[in-house]
């Protein structure tokens, strides 16, 4: 079998998309591998003709000698990579043969099937250009590929029971007909598209989810107590997995125990459902990845920007960039783990992209790093377009309330593609200020935050050069360290309050007379003339750039 690959599909991209669920790079450099030209299943009895830069599936090739012989054929044939069942026999001879052939070696994880890998590769490689690849009907097991509702109905007919297909978090992805034959909790699940919390807890306490995740065999779930005191109908569930990864589960409401034949059919059906779930995920990942790549190209403003804008449908018009990210320190706290933080970012990015698609049709959005960027058409006068973008962003923040505390920035209007990079830079600089600003400001533009942005950039420069306070400020810092005094804080408060002693004293919770004494002492120790405007400015700049702000008392 040969599948034609989409233009631009690289081995590195495949490994990024598939992660470690299916493939691991055993030998070679994915970054150096050329663009993949197709997928071929190796048949030792009928060697296929290789398309240029083929990705070859070495089904049944397990010994080092067989691998070396196959590499001797694939190298002259211009193949890009060879997939073998893990563990790959990486003997010195195999490594040498792979290096000589210029072919990367990949390992297919134990437990993952070649059929699942083939379907994933087909989705990832063909989706880029939208072509059907082989010309065969786009189906799996006789059902439309990725149509989980058709799959659920087919399973319902096979098992004679109402079916739901759920993800790992017990969210309903699809359901069959005949749900009226089930019980109220199933109806509640369908309506809410999520298993109710009460039943989730009971299932967890009974160890049902643990049993599901440990085995690929059906698990019988005895009736559960309902909130109204009634009991639910029995259920049978089976995990849907690809290799070691659990993708979700299938749940059937069964008033009577299933026969061994139907239990076997349910087990076999889980493998087909896995292919459909992988196709859905692969298609979404590819579309999201392509859109992110296009937006990244547009935001850099380089030679690829015009083509990227054309493919995004945003060419030939003024544009501006908006950015949205979490205020990590003040919104989610310093103790959140990396996985939860990543999940929160993904939720925020998905919600913001959906919001832009709904309220601003001529836009594109994608998450790049920890920021979700939107590229919006900006017709009319520049100031009006920026104000409209601020309203769009503010409406989103108002809608999500306090669930996630994001900060957002609006860039300048770009008349052509070369100005988009400047708009993105202005967004990044404004976001940095907002994330450092204490969480009170949620939306900003660089024109309002440029001073603070410059101070942060001066701090970067000073830190890179290893600059330290000198002159009067150095003397004050050293004196405070020796005597545990607060002359530096006193000077900072006086400068921040424009010489208003009463206000400055209140900010430090001291009496004005005490503050005046400390200020005179600061001038004496620092040997500085506080009536000199230039000296005051130099001290303010040094305090902002070189000395950390005091901890609030």
C-alpha positions as CSV (number, residue, x, y, z in Angstrom):
1,X,0.0,0.0,0.0
2,X,1.3,3.5,-0.8
3,X,-0.2,6.7,0.5
4,X,0.8,10.0,-1.0
5,X,1.9,12.6,1.5
6,X,0.8,16.2,1.7
7,X,3.3,18.8,0.7
8,X,5.5,19.9,3.6
9,X,4.9,16.8,5.8
10,X,8.2,16.2,7.6
11,X,9.4,13.4,9.9
12,X,9.9,15.9,12.7
13,X,6.3,17.0,12.3
14,X,5.0,13.5,12.4
15,X,6.9,12.7,15.6
16,X,5.6,15.9,17.2
17,X,2.0,15.1,16.3
18,X,2.1,11.4,17.2
19,X,4.2,11.9,20.3
20,X,5.4,8.7,22.1
21,X,2.0,7.0,21.8
22,X,3.0,5.3,18.6
23,X,6.5,6.2,17.5
24,X,9.9,6.9,19.0
25,X,13.0,8.0,17.1
26,X,15.4,5.1,17.6
27,X,18.3,6.2,15.4
28,X,18.9,9.2,13.1
29,X,18.1,12.9,13.1
30,X,14.4,13.7,12.4
31,X,15.4,17.4,11.8
32,X,17.6,16.3,8.9
33,X,15.1,13.9,7.3
34,X,13.6,15.2,4.1
35,X,9.9,15.9,3.5
36,X,8.0,12.6,3.4
37,X,6.7,11.7,0.0
38,X,4.5,8.7,0.9
39,X,3.8,5.7,3.2
40,X,4.6,2.2,2.1
41,X,4.1,-1.2,3.8
42,X,7.1,-3.4,3.1
43,X,6.2,-6.8,1.6
44,X,9.2,-9.1,1.3
45,X,7.4,-11.3,-1.3
46,X,6.3,-8.4,-3.5
47,X,8.6,-5.4,-2.9
48,X,6.6,-2.2,-3.8
49,X,8.0,0.6,-5.9
50,X,9.1,3.4,-3.5
51,X,7.9,6.9,-4.0
52,X,10.6,9.5,-3.3
53,X,11.3,10.1,0.4
54,X,9.0,7.2,1.4
55,X,8.2,6.3,5.0
56,X,8.4,2.5,5.1
57,X,6.4,0.3,7.5
58,X,8.6,-2.8,8.2
59,X,5.8,-5.1,9.3
60,X,7.4,-8.4,10.5
61,X,11.0,-7.2,10.1
62,X,12.5,-7.9,13.5
63,X,16.0,-9.4,13.2
64,X,19.1,-7.2,12.8
65,X,20.1,-9.1,9.6
66,X,16.7,-8.4,8.0
67,X,16.9,-4.8,8.9
68,X,20.4,-4.4,7.4
69,X,19.2,-6.1,4.2
70,X,16.1,-3.9,4.0
71,X,18.2,-0.7,4.6
72,X,20.4,-1.8,1.7
73,X,17.3,-1.5,-0.6
74,X,15.7,1.5,1.0
75,X,18.9,3.7,0.8
76,X,19.2,3.6,-3.0
77,X,15.5,3.9,-3.3
78,X,15.6,7.3,-1.6
79,X,13.5,6.3,1.5
80,X,13.2,8.7,4.4
81,X,12.5,6.5,7.3
82,X,11.8,2.9,8.3
83,X,9.3,2.0,11.1
84,X,10.0,-1.2,13.0
85,X,8.3,-2.9,15.9
86,X,9.9,-1.8,19.2
87,X,12.5,-2.6,20.5
88,X,14.5,-1.8,17.4
89,X,17.6,-4.1,17.1
90,X,20.1,-1.3,17.2
91,X,23.3,-3.3,16.7
92,X,26.4,-1.6,15.4
93,X,25.7,-3.1,11.9
94,X,22.2,-1.7,11.9
95,X,23.4,1.7,12.9
96,X,26.1,1.7,10.3
97,X,23.6,0.6,7.6
98,X,21.1,3.2,8.6
99,X,23.8,6.0,8.5
100,X,25.0,4.8,5.1
101,X,21.5,4.6,3.7
102,X,20.5,8.0,5.2
103,X,17.3,6.4,6.6
104,X,16.0,7.2,10.1
105,X,14.8,4.3,12.2
106,X,11.6,4.6,14.2
107,X,10.1,2.2,16.8
108,X,6.4,1.4,16.9
109,X,5.3,1.0,20.5
110,X,4.3,-2.4,21.8
111,X,0.6,-2.8,21.9
112,X,0.0,-0.3,19.1
113,X,-1.3,-1.9,15.9
114,X,0.0,-1.3,12.4
115,X,-3.5,-0.6,11.3
116,X,-3.8,2.2,13.8
117,X,-0.5,3.6,12.8
118,X,-1.4,3.5,9.1
119,X,-4.6,5.3,9.7
120,X,-2.9,8.0,11.8
121,X,-0.2,8.5,9.1
122,X,-2.8,8.7,6.4
123,X,-4.7,11.4,8.3
124,X,-1.6,13.3,9.1
125,X,0.0,13.1,5.7
126,X,-3.0,13.5,3.5
127,X,-4.9,16.1,5.4
128,X,-2.5,18.8,4.5
129,X,-3.6,19.1,0.9
130,X,-7.1,17.8,1.3
131,X,-6.8,15.0,-1.2
132,X,-8.3,11.6,-0.6
133,X,-4.9,9.9,-1.1
134,X,-5.8,6.5,-2.5
135,X,-9.1,7.3,-4.0
136,X,-10.8,4.8,-1.8
137,X,-14.0,5.8,0.2
138,X,-13.0,7.7,3.3
139,X,-14.4,5.1,5.7
140,X,-13.3,2.8,8.5
141,X,-15.0,-0.5,9.0
142,X,-17.7,0.5,6.5
143,X,-18.6,3.6,8.4
144,X,-17.8,7.2,7.6
145,X,-14.4,8.0,9.0
146,X,-14.6,9.9,12.2
147,X,-18.4,9.8,12.4
148,X,-18.7,8.7,16.0
149,X,-22.5,8.9,16.0
150,X,-22.7,6.4,13.1
151,X,-20.3,4.2,15.1
152,X,-22.4,4.4,18.2
153,X,-25.5,3.5,16.3
154,X,-23.8,0.5,14.7
155,X,-22.6,-0.7,18.1
156,X,-26.1,-0.3,19.5
157,X,-27.5,-2.5,16.8
158,X,-24.7,-5.0,17.3
159,X,-25.1,-5.2,21.1
160,X,-28.9,-4.5,21.2
161,X,-28.2,-1.8,23.8
162,X,-28.0,2.0,24.0
163,X,-24.4,3.2,23.6
164,X,-22.3,6.2,24.6
165,X,-18.7,6.8,23.5
166,X,-16.9,8.9,26.0
167,X,-13.4,10.5,26.4
168,X,-11.0,10.0,29.3
169,X,-12.8,12.6,31.3
170,X,-16.2,10.9,30.8
171,X,-17.4,13.6,28.4
172,X,-19.9,12.2,25.9
173,X,-18.4,12.3,22.4
174,X,-21.3,10.5,20.7
175,X,-24.3,8.4,21.5
176,X,-26.7,6.0,19.8
177,X,-30.5,6.0,19.5
178,X,-32.7,4.1,21.9
179,X,-31.5,6.2,24.9
180,X,-35.1,6.3,26.1
181,X,-34.7,2.5,26.9
182,X,-32.0,3.5,29.5
183,X,-32.4,5.1,32.9
184,X,-32.6,8.7,34.1
185,X,-28.9,9.0,34.8
186,X,-28.1,8.1,31.2
187,X,-30.6,10.7,30.0
188,X,-28.9,13.2,32.3
189,X,-25.5,12.2,30.9
190,X,-26.7,12.7,27.4
191,X,-28.3,16.1,28.1
192,X,-25.2,17.4,29.9
193,X,-22.7,15.6,27.6
194,X,-20.9,14.6,30.8
195,X,-21.4,11.8,33.4
196,X,-22.9,13.6,36.5
197,X,-20.5,14.2,39.3
198,X,-22.4,12.0,41.8
199,X,-22.1,8.9,39.6
200,X,-18.5,9.8,38.7
201,X,-17.6,9.6,42.4
202,X,-19.3,6.3,42.9
203,X,-17.6,4.8,39.9
204,X,-14.2,6.1,41.2
205,X,-14.9,4.7,44.7
206,X,-15.8,1.3,43.2
207,X,-12.6,1.3,41.1
208,X,-14.4,1.1,37.8
209,X,-12.1,3.6,36.1
210,X,-9.0,1.9,37.4
211,X,-10.3,-1.5,36.0
212,X,-11.0,0.2,32.7
213,X,-7.6,1.7,32.4
214,X,-5.8,-1.5,33.4
215,X,-7.4,-3.8,30.9
216,X,-8.8,-4.0,27.4
217,X,-11.5,-6.4,28.4
218,X,-15.1,-5.4,29.2
219,X,-15.9,-4.3,32.8
220,X,-19.4,-5.1,34.2
221,X,-20.8,-2.2,36.3
222,X,-23.4,-3.2,38.8
223,X,-26.4,-0.9,39.5
224,X,-25.5,2.4,41.1
225,X,-27.5,4.2,43.8
226,X,-29.2,7.3,42.4
227,X,-29.6,10.6,44.1
228,X,-33.3,9.9,44.5
229,X,-32.7,6.5,46.1
230,X,-33.4,4.4,43.0
231,X,-30.9,2.1,41.4
232,X,-29.6,2.5,37.9
233,X,-29.5,-0.3,35.3
234,X,-26.4,-2.4,34.9
235,X,-23.7,-1.3,32.4
236,X,-20.9,-2.9,30.5
237,X,-17.9,-0.7,29.6
238,X,-14.7,-1.2,27.7
239,X,-11.7,1.1,27.3
240,X,-10.7,2.4,23.9
241,X,-7.0,2.4,23.6
242,X,-4.1,2.9,21.2
243,X,-1.1,1.1,22.5
244,X,-0.7,2.1,26.1
245,X,-2.8,5.3,25.8
246,X,-6.4,5.2,26.8
247,X,-8.4,7.3,24.4
248,X,-11.8,6.9,26.0
249,X,-14.4,4.2,26.6
250,X,-17.6,2.7,25.3
251,X,-20.6,2.3,27.7
252,X,-23.6,0.1,27.1
253,X,-26.8,0.0,29.3
254,X,-27.7,-3.7,29.6
255,X,-30.7,-4.8,31.6
256,X,-29.6,-8.4,31.0
257,X,-26.0,-9.8,31.0
258,X,-24.3,-9.8,27.6
259,X,-23.6,-13.2,26.0
260,X,-19.9,-14.2,25.6
261,X,-20.3,-13.5,21.9
262,X,-21.5,-10.0,22.4
263,X,-18.8,-9.3,25.0
264,X,-16.3,-10.4,22.4
265,X,-18.0,-8.2,19.8
266,X,-17.7,-5.2,22.2
267,X,-14.0,-5.9,22.8
268,X,-13.4,-6.1,19.0
269,X,-15.5,-2.9,18.4
270,X,-13.2,-0.9,20.8
271,X,-10.4,-1.3,18.2
272,X,-12.5,0.1,15.5
273,X,-13.6,3.0,17.7
274,X,-10.0,3.7,18.5
275,X,-9.3,4.2,14.7
276,X,-12.2,6.6,14.5
277,X,-11.1,8.5,17.5
278,X,-7.5,8.7,16.2
279,X,-8.8,10.0,12.9
280,X,-10.8,12.7,14.6
281,X,-7.9,13.7,16.7
282,X,-5.4,13.5,13.9
283,X,-7.6,15.7,11.7
284,X,-8.1,18.3,14.4
285,X,-4.4,18.3,15.3
286,X,-3.4,18.7,11.7
287,X,-5.8,21.5,11.0
288,X,-4.7,23.2,14.3
289,X,-1.1,22.7,13.4
290,X,-1.4,24.0,9.9
291,X,-3.3,27.1,11.1
292,X,-0.7,27.7,13.8
293,X,2.2,27.4,11.3
294,X,0.4,29.8,8.9
295,X,-0.2,32.3,11.6
296,X,3.4,32.0,12.8
297,X,4.6,32.7,9.3
298,X,2.3,35.7,9.0
299,X,3.3,37.2,12.4
300,X,7.1,37.1,11.5
301,X,6.5,39.2,8.5
302,X,9.1,37.4,6.5
303,X,9.1,36.1,2.9
304,X,6.5,33.5,3.8
305,X,4.0,36.0,5.2
306,X,2.2,36.9,1.9
307,X,1.4,33.2,1.1
308,X,0.4,32.6,4.7
309,X,-2.0,35.5,4.7
310,X,-3.5,34.3,1.4
311,X,-4.2,30.9,2.8
312,X,-5.7,32.4,5.9
313,X,-8.0,34.6,3.8
314,X,-6.6,37.8,5.2
315,X,-4.4,39.1,2.3
316,X,-4.8,42.6,0.8
317,X,-6.2,44.5,3.8
318,X,-5.0,46.3,7.0
319,X,-4.6,43.9,9.9
320,X,-3.8,44.1,13.6
321,X,-2.6,41.5,16.2
322,X,-4.2,40.8,19.5
323,X,-2.7,38.5,22.2
324,X,-4.2,36.7,25.1
325,X,-2.5,34.8,27.9
326,X,-2.9,33.8,31.5
327,X,-1.8,36.2,34.3
328,X,0.0,33.2,35.8
329,X,1.2,34.7,39.1
330,X,-2.1,36.5,40.1
331,X,-4.6,34.2,38.4
332,X,-3.6,30.6,39.1
333,X,-1.0,31.1,41.9
334,X,2.6,30.1,42.2
335,X,2.0,26.5,43.3
336,X,0.2,25.2,40.2
337,X,1.9,22.3,38.5
338,X,3.1,22.5,34.9
339,X,0.4,20.1,33.6
340,X,-2.4,22.0,35.1
341,X,-1.0,25.3,33.8
342,X,-0.7,23.9,30.3
343,X,-4.3,22.7,30.5
344,X,-5.5,26.1,31.6
345,X,-3.6,27.8,28.7
346,X,-5.1,25.4,26.3
347,X,-8.6,26.0,27.6
348,X,-8.1,29.8,27.4
349,X,-6.6,29.6,23.9
350,X,-9.5,27.4,22.6
351,X,-12.1,29.7,24.1
352,X,-10.5,32.8,22.7
353,X,-10.2,31.3,19.2
354,X,-13.8,30.3,19.3
355,X,-14.8,33.8,20.5
356,X,-12.9,35.5,17.6
357,X,-14.4,33.1,15.1
358,X,-17.9,34.0,16.3
359,X,-17.6,37.8,16.6
360,X,-14.9,38.6,14.0
361,X,-15.3,36.4,11.0
362,X,-12.3,37.9,9.2
363,X,-9.8,36.7,11.7
364,X,-7.4,33.8,12.5
365,X,-6.3,32.6,15.9
366,X,-3.8,30.1,17.1
367,X,-1.7,29.4,20.2
368,X,2.1,30.0,19.9
369,X,4.0,29.2,23.0
370,X,2.0,30.4,26.0
371,X,0.2,33.2,24.1
372,X,-2.9,32.9,21.9
373,X,-2.6,35.4,19.0
374,X,-5.4,36.6,16.9
375,X,-4.9,38.3,13.5
376,X,-7.9,40.6,12.7
377,X,-8.9,42.5,9.7
378,X,-8.8,46.3,10.5
379,X,-10.7,48.3,8.0
380,X,-11.2,52.0,8.3
381,X,-9.4,54.5,10.4
382,X,-6.6,52.9,12.5
383,X,-7.6,54.3,15.9
384,X,-11.2,53.1,15.4
385,X,-10.0,49.6,14.4
386,X,-7.8,49.4,17.6
387,X,-10.7,50.5,19.8
388,X,-13.0,47.9,18.2
389,X,-10.4,45.2,18.9
390,X,-10.2,46.4,22.5
391,X,-14.0,46.0,22.7
392,X,-13.8,42.4,21.2
393,X,-11.1,41.4,23.8
394,X,-12.9,43.1,26.7
395,X,-16.2,41.3,25.8
396,X,-14.3,38.0,25.9
397,X,-12.8,38.7,29.3
398,X,-16.2,39.8,30.6
399,X,-17.8,36.6,29.4
400,X,-15.3,34.2,31.1
401,X,-15.5,36.2,34.3
402,X,-13.1,35.1,37.1
403,X,-12.7,31.5,36.0
404,X,-9.5,32.3,34.3
405,X,-7.8,35.7,34.8
406,X,-6.2,36.4,31.4
407,X,-4.4,39.5,30.3
408,X,-4.7,40.8,26.7
409,X,-3.0,43.3,24.5
410,X,-4.0,44.9,21.2
411,X,-1.3,45.8,18.7
412,X,-1.0,48.6,16.2
413,X,-2.7,48.4,12.8
414,X,-0.4,47.1,10.0
415,X,-1.0,48.5,6.5
416,X,0.8,45.6,4.9
417,X,2.4,42.3,5.8
418,X,5.7,43.9,6.8
419,X,4.0,45.8,9.6
420,X,2.4,42.7,11.1
421,X,5.7,41.7,12.9
422,X,5.7,45.2,14.5
423,X,2.1,44.8,15.6
424,X,3.0,41.4,17.2
425,X,6.0,42.9,18.9
426,X,3.9,45.6,20.4
427,X,1.5,43.0,21.7
428,X,4.3,41.0,23.3
429,X,5.8,44.0,25.0
430,X,2.4,45.1,26.4
431,X,1.6,41.6,27.6
432,X,4.9,41.5,29.5
433,X,4.0,44.7,31.3
434,X,0.5,43.4,32.2
435,X,1.8,40.2,33.5
436,X,4.2,42.1,35.8
437,X,1.7,44.7,36.8
438,X,0.0,43.1,39.8
439,X,-3.1,41.7,38.1
440,X,-5.3,44.8,38.2
441,X,-5.0,45.8,34.5
442,X,-6.4,43.2,32.2
443,X,-6.2,44.9,28.8
444,X,-3.6,47.2,27.4
445,X,-1.9,48.8,24.3
446,X,1.8,49.6,24.0
447,X,1.0,53.3,23.5
448,X,-0.3,53.3,27.1
449,X,2.4,51.0,28.5
450,X,5.5,52.0,26.6
451,X,7.3,53.6,29.6
452,X,6.9,50.5,31.7
453,X,8.0,48.3,28.8
454,X,11.1,50.4,28.4
455,X,12.0,50.0,32.1
456,X,11.6,46.2,31.8
457,X,13.8,46.1,28.8
458,X,16.4,48.2,30.6
459,X,16.3,45.7,33.4
460,X,17.0,43.0,30.9
461,X,20.0,44.9,29.5
462,X,21.4,45.7,33.0
463,X,21.0,42.1,34.0
464,X,22.7,40.8,30.9
465,X,25.7,43.2,31.5
466,X,25.8,42.5,35.3
467,X,25.2,46.2,36.1
468,X,25.0,47.1,39.8
469,X,24.1,50.3,41.6
470,X,26.9,52.9,41.8
471,X,27.4,56.3,43.4
472,X,24.8,57.6,45.9
473,X,22.5,54.6,45.5
474,X,25.3,52.1,46.1
475,X,26.2,53.9,49.3
476,X,22.6,53.8,50.5
477,X,22.1,50.1,49.7
478,X,25.4,49.3,51.5
479,X,24.4,51.4,54.5
480,X,21.0,49.7,54.8
481,X,22.7,46.3,54.6
482,X,25.1,47.1,57.4
483,X,22.6,48.9,59.7
484,X,19.3,47.1,58.8
485,X,17.9,50.6,58.0
486,X,15.4,51.6,55.4
487,X,17.0,54.7,53.8
488,X,16.7,53.3,50.2
489,X,13.0,52.5,50.7
490,X,12.5,56.0,52.1
491,X,14.1,57.6,49.1
492,X,12.1,55.5,46.7
493,X,8.8,56.4,48.4
494,X,9.7,60.1,48.4
495,X,10.5,60.0,44.7
496,X,7.4,57.9,43.8
497,X,5.2,60.5,45.6
498,X,6.8,63.5,43.9
499,X,8.2,64.9,47.2
500,X,4.9,64.6,49.1
501,X,6.2,63.7,52.5
502,X,2.8,63.0,54.1
503,X,1.8,60.6,51.3
504,X,5.2,58.9,51.2
505,X,5.2,58.5,55.0
506,X,1.7,56.9,54.9
507,X,2.9,54.4,52.2
508,X,5.6,53.2,54.6
509,X,3.4,53.4,57.7
510,X,5.7,55.9,59.6
511,X,5.1,59.4,61.1
512,X,5.9,62.3,58.7
513,X,8.6,63.6,61.2
514,X,10.3,60.2,61.2
515,X,10.1,60.1,57.4
516,X,11.7,63.6,57.2
517,X,14.6,62.6,59.4
518,X,15.2,59.4,57.4
519,X,15.1,61.4,54.1
520,X,17.7,63.9,55.5
521,X,19.8,61.0,56.6
522,X,19.5,59.4,53.1
523,X,20.8,62.6,51.5
524,X,23.7,62.6,54.0
525,X,24.7,59.0,53.6
526,X,24.2,59.0,49.8
527,X,26.0,62.3,49.4
528,X,23.3,63.5,47.0
529,X,21.6,66.8,46.4
530,X,17.8,66.0,46.3
531,X,17.1,69.5,45.0
532,X,19.0,68.7,41.8
533,X,16.6,67.4,39.1
534,X,19.2,65.4,37.2
535,X,20.3,63.6,40.4
536,X,16.7,62.8,41.2
537,X,16.1,61.4,37.8
538,X,19.3,59.3,37.9
539,X,18.2,57.9,41.3
540,X,14.7,57.1,40.0
541,X,16.1,55.3,37.0
542,X,18.6,53.3,39.1
543,X,15.9,52.3,41.6
544,X,13.6,51.1,38.8
545,X,16.2,49.2,36.9
546,X,18.8,48.0,39.4
547,X,17.1,47.6,42.8
548,X,14.2,45.4,43.5
549,X,11.0,46.9,44.9
550,X,10.6,46.5,48.6
551,X,8.2,43.9,50.0
552,X,5.0,45.7,51.1
553,X,5.0,46.2,54.9
